[in-house]
Amino acid sequence: MTSAGSGHAAGRDQDSDRAHAVPREAADGPPPWVAACGTPVAVVQGAWAGRRGLGSALPCPECRRLVPA
């Protein structure tokens, strides 16, 4: 069994270092990427459940609520 967060990649918006959860099927395609909370992200790298997502210093509170690990 996989966690809910495994279906999401970690993304970052252009204005901050805040990490956002991006659905994996969107992250695997070309930009633009949009996080679960609706924020456009500029970079997608790593797993939401990993150090660049929930393990980062600034995970998005709304993404955290919508996509728990």
ABEGO torsion letter per residue (X at the ends): XBBAAAABBBBBBAABABBBBBBAAAAABBOBBBBAAGBBBABBBEBAABAABAABABBBAAAAAABBX
